[in-house]
Amino acid sequence: MNSAYLWKQAEEAYKSLKIEGGGPGAFAGIEKKTVLSREGLKQADPAIRHRVMLMAFSEIGLYEDIASAHLEAADSVIFSGSASAEAHFPGNYILAVSYGSAAAYLSNEERVCAPAPDLSLKSKVLPIDEYRAALPVKGCRAAAFDCGRIKSAAENALDVLAVRGREEGDFFTPAGMKSGRKKVQDYFVDRKIPKEERARFRLVALGSEALWIFDPLSCGNGEINERYKINENTKDVLLLEIDSEL
C-alpha cells in the first residue's frame, strides 16, 4: 500500500473514530483536545492508527517532532490494561486514555517530573525451551535477556545487577545498533525524551552499562540493550521483573 492510499484510509478512520463534544468527563475542562474511540484505535491497523494519532495532534497544534517512539508509547497506553494512563509527546502534548476513550491534548500546566517509585528486581533463569513453551513475559514491567551473555559481561553479573537512576558515564546499545555504544544521555536526546522527564527513568544496570532503560510511570517507554537480547544462540533466559508499590 502506498502512502497516499494509507493517508486516505486514515482520514476516513479519523472521521469515524473522533468523538464529537469532547468525550467523557475525564477530559472535561481541557480546552485544546481531540478525543477518539479507544476501542476503534485498537482495531485499526498500526499504519492507520499512527496516522490517525498524527492527525489528532495536528488538529490541536502539534505538527512536527513526533517520533516513532512517541507513537509506540501511545500504542502501549491504548492497549494497556489500565483504565487511565498517558504517554507524553513533545511540547507538553499528551495522549491519555480513560476507559473507552483516548484524548490527544495540550497540557497548559508546566509538567513537573513525578518521582519514580521505589523499585525492586525479581529474577529467574529458565532454559530457552522452557521459556519458549511458557512465554511468561507479559506487560511492560518485565523483560527477558540472554543469560549467558550477561554472565560473560562481568564476574558474578547476576548478583550485582542494580535498579537505579542514570549516573555520569552510563552507556547503552539501542535497538538495531550492531556495534559500539551510546551514552544514556545521548539516547534520551535521540528518543526526544524531555529533560524534565529523564530523572524519572530507571536503569537495570551492570556497572555503567544499562541492560534495560524504562520509565516506571509510563508503560510505553522502555528498551532492552541490543547486546543482551535473546537470539537463535541463546541457551538460558534471564527473566527480570520490576516490582514496586504501584
TANORCOR-V894281 format. One line per field, one symbol per residue. phi: phi as a letter, one per 40 degrees, with the letter a starting at -180 (. if undefined). psi: psi as a letter, one per 20 degrees, with the letter a starting at -180 (. if undefined). burial: # if it has 24 or more other ideal C-beta (glycine too) atoms within 12 Angstrom, else .. A space follows every 10 residues. Layout:
phi=???
psi=???
burial=???
This chain:
phi=.ccccccccc cccccccccc gggccdbcgc cbabbbcccc cccccdccdc cccccccccb hcbagccdcc ccccdccccc cccaaabcbd ggcbbbbafc bbbcabcccc cbccccccbb bbbabbcdcc ccccfccbgb baabbccccc cccacfdccb cbbaccbdgc babcdgccag abcddcdccc cfcddcbccc cbbcbbgccc cababcbacc caacddcbcc acccbbbccb bcbacc
psi=prgggghghh gghghhipoq jibrhhjqio gnqpproghh hhiqqhhggh hghggghhhj ioirjorhhg hhghghggir iphprqqprq kjqqoqqodj qppprppiqp pppqqqrpqr pqqqpqqhgh ghhhmioqaj jqqqrohghg hihqplghij pqprrqqpiq rqorpioiqa rqqhghgggh jkpqhiihhh qqpoqncipp hppqoijohi nqqqphijqp aiiphqpopp pppai.
burial=........## ..##..###. ..##.##..# .#######.# ##.#...### #######.## .#...#..## ########## .#..###### #.######.. #######... .....#..#. #.#.##.#.. #.....#..# #######.## ..#...##.. ######...# ####...... .#.#..##.. ####..##.# ######..## ########## ########## ...#.##### ##....
